[in-house]
Amino acid sequence: MPPRLFFFPLLVPALAALVLFLLLGWKMDAVYVAFTALVSSVLTLVAVRELLQRRLARLARQILQRPEGSASPLPTRDEREQFDEVTLFQRSLESLHQRMSARNAGLNQEARTLTAVLDGMAEGIWVTDAEGTVVRHNDALRAMLRPTGEIVGQRPLALLRHDSLNEAVLRACREGASTRLELTLEGVLPLTLAIRVTPLGGDLPGSAAVFHDVTELRHLEKVRKDFVANVSHELRTPITAIRGYAETLQGGALGDAQVAARMVDIIHRQSERLSELVEDLLELSRLESREVKLRVQDVSLALVSTRAAEVVRHKAQGKRIALELNVPPEVVARGDERGLEQVLLNLLDNAVKYTPEGGRVTVSGGREDGRCVVHVHDSGVGIESRHLARIFERFYRVDKGRSRDMGGTGLGLSIVKHLLSAMGGEIRVESQPNEGSTFTIFLPATVPSEAAAG
């Protein structure tokens, strides 16, 4: 406190007593002198107290109204000269305010970082309180569950109608037990989720659940299992026939020249079928692993169509099927010549195979919307609409019994699709039962030399 303010309360009572003594002629009793000094001191104390209260009230208003992180206002000259104790108190509060502001800023930064990390994860996450109610989640979980309302504040059963998940959350909250489970959510697009539910740990009540979308993984596992099963079945048929007829020959059929010749012919045909299956499997494997090096160049679709047609023409003549080619020579596409010939050969072979005697197979070509197009149309048995979306899958057969009787490995259309995809093309199919089928391939068109030069 400044000396001026320190001596002022002491001098005021003395001056008041001196004036009073002078007025009374120095004969006043000491009691009156003491009383006068006391009254003067009390009055002075009341004034000082009132001034201190106003200063503290102003300081409190400044603290309450100050935004977090802002600097304190500079004191005025009068405030600097009054009450050093209040100034010290103000500085202590200011120091505390700065520390709290820095700490809150750090906590806010940590919260933003945690939120950014959670929302950046591909896995869905939720956190529940001790009662199993969701109190926090990330964006990935909302994308997985696609709820109609809010997730926060909901119980597991309200979000996913699976008792096993609700029981796992309750066990984690009450018993501290961790659980792994897998759920399939039905819908337009079924979703398979692998979920791990764990207690929060430490002194924190509640649980946390991590959701992994394993839909694609389970689909690939099913495809792998189906592929292994189909390959095993396709291999078993020719191997069984070869082994059976070989054992028959060993059992004495070699002595009958006519029977032996027929059995050897069957063994030869089955071995060829087995060889074709293995070659198609290897070709498909190379295409899927991108091991096949395609030589993309300008290819005349009329030329590759003619080559493919010559291979199947003998088979078509045997069934009295008319094979027509209407591909203009000026239709030139970008692609691999050998690959395109294999594509058209597979399509023509299927067309002849599933077209009854006396039918017609037509190959036509042209340009549509800046791309080269080839249509392979047949007047065969056709395909029901429910099969069209799957006929390019490996080993998928519309009529399994008829397909095997007619030969083939069930991989031809799958190879066609992969070859065209590797060349930047695509294939579509249109078909009606008993009205035939039309397979249409689209390929990038070559750039005319004039345009290229320009």
SVG drawing of the C-alpha trace seen along z (x, -y; Angstrom):
<svg xmlns="http://www.w3.org/2000/svg" viewBox="-39 -28 44 139">
<polyline fill="none" stroke="black" stroke-width="0.4" points="0.0,0.0 1.4,-3.5 2.6,-5.5 0.1,-8.2 -2.8,-5.8 -1.1,-4.2 -0.7,-7.4 -4.0,-9.0 -6.2,-6.8 -3.9,-7.6 -3.6,-11.3 -7.3,-11.9 -8.2,-11.0 -5.3,-13.1 -6.2,-16.1 -9.8,-15.8 -8.8,-15.6 -6.5,-18.6 -9.2,-20.8 -11.6,-19.7 -9.0,-20.5 -8.4,-24.0 -12.1,-24.7 -12.6,-23.6 -9.6,-25.4 -7.5,-22.2 -9.8,-21.4 -11.8,-18.5 -11.7,-15.3 -9.5,-12.5 -12.6,-10.3 -14.0,-12.7 -10.7,-12.8 -10.5,-9.0 -14.1,-8.8 -13.6,-11.4 -10.5,-9.6 -12.4,-6.3 -15.3,-7.7 -12.9,-9.3 -11.0,-6.0 -14.3,-4.1 -15.4,-6.5 -12.1,-6.3 -12.2,-2.5 -15.7,-2.4 -14.6,-4.6 -11.6,-2.4 -13.7,0.8 -16.2,-0.7 -13.4,-1.5 -11.9,2.0 -15.3,3.6 -15.8,1.6 -12.3,2.6 -13.0,6.3 -16.4,6.1 -14.9,4.5 -12.2,7.2 -14.8,10.0 -16.8,8.6 -13.7,8.4 -12.8,12.0 -16.3,13.4 -16.7,11.4 -13.2,12.1 -13.2,14.6 -11.0,17.6 -7.4,17.0 -7.8,13.2 -5.3,10.9 -6.3,9.0 -7.0,5.2 -4.2,2.9 -4.9,1.2 -5.4,-2.5 -3.1,-4.9 -5.4,-5.2 -5.8,-1.4 -2.0,-1.0 -1.7,-3.5 -4.4,-1.8 -4.2,1.4 -1.1,3.4 -2.8,6.4 -5.6,6.3 -3.2,5.9 -1.3,9.0 -4.5,10.9 -5.4,9.8 -2.0,10.9 -2.5,14.3 -5.9,14.7 -4.4,13.7 -1.7,16.3 -4.2,19.0 -6.4,17.9 -3.5,18.3 -2.6,21.7 -6.2,22.9 -6.5,21.4 -3.3,23.2 -4.6,26.5 -8.0,26.2 -6.4,25.4 -4.3,28.6 -7.3,30.6 -9.3,29.2 -6.4,30.0 -6.2,33.6 -10.0,34.0 -9.8,32.7 -6.9,35.0 -8.7,38.0 -11.9,37.2 -9.9,36.8 -8.1,40.2 -11.4,42.0 -13.2,40.4 -10.3,41.3 -10.5,45.0 -12.1,47.5 -13.3,49.5 -16.5,48.4 -16.2,47.7 -18.6,46.9 -18.1,46.3 -20.8,46.9 -21.3,45.9 -21.6,48.4 -25.2,49.1 -24.4,49.9 -25.7,46.7 -23.7,45.3 -22.0,42.1 -19.6,41.7 -19.0,43.1 -17.0,42.3 -18.1,41.6 -17.3,45.1 -19.9,46.6 -22.6,44.4 -21.7,45.3 -21.9,49.0 -25.1,49.0 -26.9,46.3 -29.3,45.5 -32.4,43.4 -31.7,41.3 -28.9,40.5 -26.6,43.2 -25.5,41.4 -28.0,42.2 -29.1,45.5 -28.8,49.0 -27.2,51.8 -30.6,53.5 -32.1,50.3 -29.3,50.1 -28.8,53.8 -31.4,56.4 -29.0,59.0 -29.2,60.3 -25.6,61.6 -24.2,58.1 -26.3,56.7 -25.2,59.5 -21.5,58.9 -21.8,55.2 -23.4,56.0 -20.7,58.5 -18.0,56.0 -19.6,53.3 -20.5,55.6 -17.9,58.4 -15.0,56.8 -15.1,59.7 -14.1,59.3 -16.1,60.9 -15.6,61.6 -18.6,62.2 -19.7,61.9 -23.1,60.6 -24.8,60.5 -27.1,57.6 -29.8,58.3 -30.9,55.7 -30.7,54.6 -26.9,55.0 -26.2,57.6 -23.4,56.6 -21.2,58.9 -19.5,57.4 -16.7,58.8 -17.1,57.2 -14.8,57.1 -16.3,55.8 -14.0,54.9 -14.2,53.1 -12.7,49.6 -10.2,50.7 -8.6,48.9 -11.0,46.9 -13.2,46.0 -16.7,47.6 -18.3,48.7 -17.2,50.6 -15.9,50.1 -16.7,52.0 -14.8,52.1 -16.7,53.1 -14.8,54.5 -16.7,54.8 -15.7,58.3 -18.5,58.6 -16.0,58.7 -13.7,61.1 -16.5,63.5 -17.6,63.2 -14.1,64.0 -13.9,67.0 -17.2,68.3 -15.9,67.8 -12.7,69.6 -14.6,72.5 -17.0,72.7 -14.1,72.5 -12.2,75.4 -15.5,77.5 -16.2,76.8 -12.6,77.5 -12.7,80.7 -16.0,81.8 -14.8,80.8 -11.6,82.7 -13.2,85.7 -15.5,86.4 -12.8,87.0 -10.4,88.6 -13.1,91.1 -13.8,92.0 -10.2,92.4 -9.5,94.5 -12.6,96.6 -11.9,97.4 -8.2,98.0 -9.1,100.5 -11.6,102.2 -8.9,102.5 -6.5,104.0 -9.2,106.4 -9.2,108.1 -11.0,105.8 -7.8,105.4 -8.5,108.8 -11.7,107.4 -10.3,105.1 -13.6,103.3 -14.4,102.7 -10.8,101.7 -10.8,99.2 -14.0,97.6 -12.6,97.3 -9.3,95.9 -11.2,93.3 -13.2,92.3 -10.0,92.1 -8.5,89.9 -11.6,87.6 -11.6,87.3 -7.9,86.6 -8.4,83.8 -11.2,82.4 -9.0,82.6 -6.2,80.9 -8.6,78.1 -9.8,77.6 -6.2,77.3 -5.3,74.9 -8.4,72.7 -7.6,72.7 -4.1,71.6 -5.2,68.9 -7.8,67.6 -5.2,67.5 -2.8,65.6 -5.4,63.1 -6.6,62.5 -3.0,62.1 -2.2,59.8 0.7,62.1 -0.5,62.1 1.3,59.4 -1.1,58.1 0.2,56.4 -2.3,53.7 -2.3,52.5 -4.7,51.7 -6.6,54.9 -9.0,55.5 -12.2,57.0 -13.1,58.4 -9.9,60.3 -10.1,61.8 -13.8,62.6 -12.9,64.6 -10.2,66.5 -12.4,67.4 -15.3,68.4 -13.0,70.8 -12.2,72.7 -15.9,73.4 -17.2,73.6 -16.7,77.4 -18.8,77.9 -21.4,75.5 -21.7,77.4 -22.1,80.6 -25.2,79.2 -26.3,77.4 -26.0,74.0 -25.6,71.0 -22.6,68.9 -22.6,65.3 -20.0,62.6 -21.0,58.9 -18.0,57.0 -16.8,54.1 -13.1,54.2 -12.7,50.5 -13.7,51.3 -10.4,51.3 -10.1,51.5 -7.4,51.2 -6.6,54.5 -4.5,57.7 -5.0,59.6 -4.5,63.1 -6.8,62.1 -9.6,60.8 -9.4,64.0 -9.8,66.1 -12.7,63.9 -14.6,64.3 -13.7,68.0 -15.2,68.7 -18.4,66.7 -18.8,68.5 -18.1,71.9 -20.9,71.3 -23.2,70.0 -22.8,73.1 -22.9,75.4 -26.3,74.1 -27.9,73.5 -30.0,76.5 -29.6,78.0 -30.7,75.7 -30.2,72.6 -28.2,69.4 -25.2,67.6 -24.4,64.1 -21.4,61.9 -21.9,58.2 -19.7,55.2 -19.5,51.4 -18.9,48.3 -21.2,46.9 -20.6,43.9 -16.9,43.7 -16.3,47.4 -16.0,50.5 -18.8,53.0 -19.1,56.7 -22.4,58.6 -22.5,62.4 -26.2,63.4 -27.5,67.0 -31.0,68.5 -30.3,71.0 -32.1,72.0 -31.6,68.7 -31.0,67.9 -33.5,67.0 -33.2,63.5 -32.3,64.8 -29.1,66.3 -27.8,63.4 -26.1,61.6 -24.0,64.7 -23.1,66.4 -19.7,64.7 -18.8,66.3 -16.4,69.2 -18.0,72.6 -21.5,71.1 -23.8,73.2 -27.4,72.4 -28.1,76.1 -25.4,78.1 -26.4,81.5 -26.7,80.2 -23.6,78.1 -21.4,81.1 -23.0,83.3 -22.0,80.7 -18.5,80.4 -16.7,77.3 -15.1,76.3 -17.4,73.6 -14.6,71.1 -15.0,69.7 -17.1,66.7 -15.1,65.8 -12.0,65.8 -13.8,63.6 -14.7,61.1 -11.2,60.9 -9.6,60.6 -11.8,57.7 -11.4,56.0 -7.6,56.1 -8.0,54.5 -10.2,51.7 -13.4,53.2 -16.5,54.8 -19.2,57.4 -23.0,57.4 -25.6,60.1 -29.2,60.0 -31.3,63.2 -34.8,64.7 -35.6,68.4 -36.2,70.0 -35.4,66.7 -31.6,66.9 -28.9,64.8 -26.8,61.8 -23.4,61.2 -22.0,57.7 -18.4,56.7 -17.2,53.1 -13.6,52.1 -11.7,48.8 -11.6,47.6 -8.3,46.8 -7.5,43.1 -7.6,42.3 -4.1,41.3 -5.4,37.9 -6.7,37.0 -3.5,38.3 -1.4,36.2 -3.5,33.1"/>
</svg>
